[in-house]
């Protein structure tokens, strides 16, 4: 399972970095998430559904990161616990 989790996050990192440069593939984006999911951010924890509204919000998020000057996202470590 650890290998699959690492591959998922490596794929997410590559996707995120392409999105920072305006190369957003919304079909690939939605494939990174289940049909319903939990997300955490500084504003709190929320649930969401993977659909058109999700794509819109995510595109706005990438626009925001670009506007603030973000150039790269790196995952520094991954730890799994049972």
N, C-alpha and C positions, 0 to 999 in steps of 0.2 A: 504494500500500500504506500510506503514512503516514496518509492520511485514514482508512482503515479501522481502523488501530491506535488512532488518537486517538479515534475514535467508540467503540471497544470500551472503552477506559479511562474515557471520559466516562460511558458507560453503567454501568460497574462502580462508579464514584464515586457516581453517583446511587443505585444499588442499595444500596451500603454505607451511605449516609447514611439511607435509608429503614429499613434493617435496624436501625440504631442506635435508632430510635424504635419498634421492634417490628413493623414492616411488612415481614416477610420472606415473599417469594414463592419457595418452594423450586423451582418449575419454572423461574422466571426465573434463579435462582441456578445451577441445573445447566446452563442454556443458555450461561452465561458461561465454562464450562470444557469442554474436550474429554473424550472418554471415559476417557482416561488422561492424566496431567499430572505436571509437576514443580513442587514448591513449595519456597520458601526462607523460613526464619524464623531468629530468633536461635539456636534450638536446632539448626539444621542444614538440610540439603536432603533432601527425601523425595519419593518418587513416590506417586501416589494414583490411585484409580479413582473415577469419577463415578457414585455410586450412593447407596443408602440410608444407608450408614455415613458417607459424605461429607456428606450433608445433616445428619445428626445432629451430627457434629463441627463443622460450620459454624454451626449454630444455637447450640451451646455457646460457640463463639467470639464470636458477637454478644452473647450473654448476658454473657460476660466483659467485653467492651468497655463495655457499658452499666453493669455493676457497678463498673467503675473510673472511671466518670464521663465517658467519651468522648461527645462531642456531635456531632462532625463529622470527616470524613476528606476531605482535599483532595489532589489530585494537583497538585504544583507545576510539574512539567515532565515532558516525555516526549522522549526522544532515541532515534532509531533508528540502528542501524548494520548494514551489510550483513555 
